[in-house]
């Protein structure tokens, strides 16, 4: 598998343990904290007992919510330019934060999609990811 700068993020995922700079341990630890959102045995029992209403009651774990907030806030910010316009300024280690965001989305529960719904409510695509792509598409 290639490991050059033209690789896509998905091609490098298998090599994440060896890819990165000195801060790779922090990102690896954060990646491990973005656990699967599968139902535990107790939650499955509650779902069968309460019926379909239990699905509507599901909320994102507070720790996962904090992780998502951390990841999204470190992607970057909109800044005002000298001519009065706005520009998205990427955050430090933005690429690693994007990896973490992709990992969280990929591990989102197939039925409930709590991570995706939360990101949608926060309008992360419109406020962070699209401006990041538009303003920094040639940075990687």
N, C-alpha and C positions, 0 to 999 in steps of 0.2 A: 504494500500500500504506500503511495507517495506521501511525503511529509513536507513538501515545499509550500511556499506562500500561496500558490494558486489552488491548493486543496480547499474543498468546501468544508464547512464546519462539521457536516455529517460524516464525511470521510475520515476526519481526524478523531471522532468521538472514541473509537476503539483504542486510539493511541493517547488518550488524555493523561494517562498515568505518566507518560514520558514527555509530553508536550508542555511547554510553558517556560516561564522564567522563575526567578527566585520566590515569587508569591504563589507558586502553584499549590503548595500545601493548604493555604487558606481557601483557595477555590475548590480544591478536592474535598476539604472538610465541609464547605458550604454545599457542595453537590451531594454529599452523603446526607446532609440534613434535609434535602428536598426529597423526602421519602415518597413512595407510592401512596396514592390516596385511596387504596383499596379498602373495602369494608372489613372491619375486624369481625370475629365470630359473634361478639355481643351486638354489633351494629346489624349484622345479618338477621339475628334473632329479633331485634327490634323492628326491622323492616318487615319481616313476615307477620309479626304481631300487630303492628300499626297499619299495615297495608300501604297503599300508594301515597298516603299523606306523609309518610315518613321521609319520602324523597324530597318533598317540598321543604321539610324542616331541616335538612342537612345544611350545615354551614362549614365554612373552611376553618380548619384548626387554627387557633390564635398564633401558634408558632409559625405555621406555614404562611399565614397572613403577614406576619412580621418579616419573614424571609422575602416574600414577594415585594413588600413595600421597600425593603432594603435594596433589592435587585433593581427595581424600577427607578428608585430615586438616584441610583448611582449610574444610570445610563447617560445622563447629561441634563442640561437645562437650556431653556430658551433665553438668549441674551439679546439686548438691544445693540444694534450697530451704530456707528457714528452718524450715518445718514438717516437714522430714525427707523430703519427696518429691524426685523428680528432675524436671528440666526441661531440654530441649535448648536451648542457647544458640548461636545461629548465629554463624559466624565473620565476620570483616571481609571485605567483598566476596563474600559467600556466593552472591549471584545470579550473579556472573561465574564462580565455581567450578562452579556447577550447569551453566552453559552449557558449560564445558569438559568436564564429565563427560558431558553429552549428546553432545557432539561426538565424544568418544572411543568411546562406545557406538555411535553411528551409523556410525563408520568401522571398527568391528570387522569382522574377516574373516568373511564369510558362512558359511564352512564350519566353521572352528575356534572362533570366538567366544571367543577367549582373554581379551579384556577382560571380557566378561560372566561368564565362568567365574571369573575372578579376583575380580571384585566380589561374586559369589555366595559364594566361599570366605571373603571378608572380612565377609560379611553386611552390606554397605553399605546395602541396602534397609531391613533391620530396625533397624540401629544408627544410621543417619544420616538417610536420606531420609524414612522414615515419621515419626520424631520431629520432623524439620524441618517437615514438612507439618502435623503435629498442633499443634505449638507456635507456628508462625509463618505460618499460612495467610493471615492478613490483613495481613502486613507488606509485600506487594508491590503 
